[in-house]
Amino acid sequence: MTSSGRRPKPLPPSAVKKIIDEALGDEGSYAEAMSMHSRFDHLERRIDFNDVLFGLKRPWEACKADGFDDENWQWRYKITTHDIDERVFTIVLRLDSLNKRFHVITRYPND
């Protein structure tokens, strides 16, 4: 969580990618990286945690800020990427840029 006070500006996609790559390099840091919603709701979407990790590790199609989470004092980002079967899907996550962590809020297919 960033320090409270004045809201920081959202990061450019390259900075978001760099932080997520760093978090993914520290395998223990993303063990709890998915919300209960993203773990257990909408199983019909057929996008599991391995798909999310695969999609985050590969080059992304798009990344944009998706609003500020005042409760956690973090920006939300929408990341469009592919799963191992090349299906396009979107990941919505909160990014803790200070601690180099992320928290997946949800994920959904783009088809």
Secondary structure, DSSP 8 states (H G I E B T S, - for coil): ---SSS------HHHHHHHHHHHHHSGGGGTT-B-HHHHHS-GGG---HHHHHHHHHS--SEEEEEEEETTTTEEEEEEEEE-TT--EEEEEEEEETTTTEEEEEEEEE--
